[in-house]
């Protein structure tokens, strides 16, 4: 049965304003999209605010450490915004899946490197020395290899140069690089981030440093002991 002269096919009766239906549908779609955007936007905003609140102490720590950013570590940039580091995914020496969140409760120096990066190669003995000097229950150097073409090259290289104290971590998909770029980090290699026990950025370095120096040790000691 039909009403108002409409055909059984659902077409409007002759003389009806046919153009209004697409307009109404489009308007409804825009309203729905706006509502979804508002919903997700508010959710993202809430998460951001929560993250900033939790990471506020990291900015205070960064400010406290500024006087120690000198000499061999003068190029390190202290955090000025409260920012949580993404939960990076990588593998350990046995190939087991690991995540940065597993290191919560400890200070972590995250270093991204690859064997094709000359400054990265030069940093590895220094990072190994830093781990030997200060590594333990409260601090660890987490150096993540990003070689994508030859997964075994990095392990072989570290053995050849006598790196023994660093645990071997790797991400052969280089996803950690993309993840850090979402927060404006890891433009290139090497990249290093000092992360506090809450998983928040305290400082970062876009480039190499002499991590075996007394300047580097003084910085880490002040952070971990503060």
C-alpha positions in Angstrom: 0.0 0.0 0.0 1.3 3.5 -0.9 0.6 6.9 0.6 0.7 10.4 -0.7 0.9 9.1 -4.3 4.3 7.5 -3.9 5.2 4.6 -6.0 5.9 1.1 -4.4 9.5 1.5 -5.4 9.9 4.3 -2.9 10.3 7.0 -5.4 8.7 10.3 -4.4 5.4 11.3 -6.1 5.5 13.6 -9.1 6.2 17.2 -8.1 7.9 16.2 -4.8 11.2 18.1 -4.0 13.5 15.3 -5.1 16.7 17.3 -4.3 16.0 17.5 -0.6 16.6 13.9 0.2 20.3 13.9 -0.7 20.6 17.1 1.1 19.0 15.7 4.3 21.2 12.6 4.1 24.3 14.6 3.6 23.4 16.8 6.5 22.8 13.8 8.7 26.1 12.4 7.7 27.9 15.6 8.5 26.2 15.8 11.9 27.1 12.2 12.7 30.7 12.8 11.6 30.9 15.9 13.7 29.5 14.0 16.7 32.1 11.3 16.3 34.8 13.8 15.8 33.8 15.6 19.0 33.6 12.3 20.9 37.0 11.1 19.8 38.4 14.5 20.1 37.3 14.8 23.6 38.6 11.4 24.4 42.0 12.2 22.9 42.0 15.5 24.8 41.3 13.7 28.1 44.0 11.2 27.5 46.5 14.0 26.7 45.6 15.9 29.8 46.0 12.8 31.9 49.3 12.1 30.3 50.5 15.6 30.9 49.5 15.5 34.5 51.3 12.3 35.1 54.5 13.5 33.3 54.6 17.0 34.9 57.3 15.8 37.4 59.5 14.8 34.4 59.6 18.4 33.3 60.5 19.5 36.8 63.3 17.0 36.8 64.5 18.2 33.4 64.7 21.7 34.7 66.7 20.5 37.7 69.2 18.7 35.5 69.9 21.7 33.2 73.1 22.7 34.9 74.5 19.3 34.2 73.9 19.5 30.5 77.5 20.6 29.7 80.7 19.3 28.2 80.2 15.9 26.5 76.4 16.0 27.0 75.8 19.7 26.3 73.7 19.0 23.2 71.1 17.1 25.2 67.7 18.8 25.1 65.7 18.9 28.4 61.9 18.3 28.2 59.9 21.4 28.2 56.5 19.7 27.8 55.0 16.9 29.8 55.1 14.0 27.4 54.8 10.2 27.8 57.1 8.1 25.6 55.2 5.6 23.4 55.2 2.0 24.6 57.8 0.9 22.1 57.8 -2.7 21.0 61.0 -4.6 20.3 62.6 -8.0 20.9 65.4 -9.2 23.2 68.4 -11.3 22.6 66.3 -14.5 22.6 63.8 -13.1 20.2 61.1 -12.7 22.8 58.7 -9.7 22.5 59.4 -6.9 24.9 57.8 -3.4 25.5 59.1 -0.3 27.0 56.4 -0.4 29.6 58.1 -3.4 31.2 60.8 -1.0 32.4 58.4 1.2 34.4 59.8 1.9 37.9 63.3 2.3 36.4 65.2 5.0 34.6 65.9 4.1 31.0 68.2 5.5 28.4 66.6 4.5 25.1 69.0 4.6 22.2 68.1 3.9 18.6 71.0 2.8 16.4 71.9 0.7 13.4 75.2 -0.7 12.0 74.9 1.5 8.8 75.0 4.6 11.0 78.7 5.5 11.7 78.0 7.7 14.7 75.8 5.0 16.2 78.6 2.4 15.8 81.0 4.8 17.6 78.5 5.2 20.5 78.1 1.6 21.3 81.3 1.1 23.4 80.4 4.2 25.4 76.9 3.1 26.0 78.3 -0.3 27.1 80.6 1.5 29.5 77.7 3.6 30.9 75.7 0.4 31.5 78.7 -1.2 33.2 79.1 1.8 35.5 75.6 2.7 36.4 73.3 -0.1 35.2 71.2 -2.0 37.7 67.9 -2.1 39.4 67.3 1.6 39.0 68.8 2.3 35.6 69.3 0.5 32.3 70.6 1.5 28.8 68.1 0.1 26.3 69.9 0.3 22.9 67.5 -0.9 20.2 69.1 -2.0 16.9 67.1 -1.0 13.8 68.9 -2.9 11.1 66.2 -4.1 8.7 68.1 -5.9 6.0 70.5 -8.1 7.9 69.2 -8.8 11.4 72.3 -10.7 12.5 74.7 -7.9 11.5 74.3 -5.9 14.7 74.8 -8.8 17.0 78.0 -9.8 15.2 79.2 -6.2 15.3 78.7 -5.9 19.0 80.6 -9.1 19.6 83.5 -8.0 17.5 83.9 -4.7 19.4 83.6 -6.3 22.8 80.2 -5.0 23.9 79.3 -7.2 26.8 77.1 -5.3 29.3 74.4 -4.1 27.0 71.4 -6.4 26.6 70.7 -6.9 22.9 67.4 -5.4 21.8 66.2 -5.0 18.2 63.3 -3.9 16.1 63.9 -5.1 12.5 60.7 -3.4 11.3 61.9 0.0 12.6 58.4 0.7 13.9 59.9 2.2 17.1 61.4 5.0 14.8 57.9 5.7 13.5 56.4 5.6 16.9 58.8 8.2 18.3 58.2 10.4 15.3 54.6 10.7 16.5 55.9 12.7 19.4 58.4 14.7 17.4 61.4 12.6 18.2 63.8 10.3 16.2 64.3 12.5 13.1 67.4 10.4 12.4 69.9 8.1 14.0 71.3 8.0 16.6 68.5 9.2 18.8 68.5 8.9 22.6 65.8 9.6 25.2 66.1 9.7 28.9 62.9 8.2 30.3 61.8 8.4 33.9 60.3 5.6 36.0 56.8 6.8 35.0 57.6 6.4 31.3 57.9 10.1 30.7 60.5 11.9 28.6 63.0 13.9 30.7 65.4 14.7 27.8 66.4 13.7 24.4 69.4 13.9 22.1 69.1 14.0 18.3 72.7 12.8 17.6 75.6 11.2 19.3 77.3 11.8 22.7 80.2 10.4 24.7 78.2 8.4 27.1 81.4 7.0 28.7 82.3 10.5 29.9 82.1 11.7 33.5 79.6 14.4 32.2 77.2 11.7 31.1 77.7 9.7 34.4 77.1 12.8 36.5 73.9 13.5 34.6 72.5 10.0 35.0 73.5 9.8 38.7 71.7 13.1 39.4 68.6 11.9 37.6 68.4 8.5 39.2 69.4 9.7 42.6 67.0 12.7 42.6 
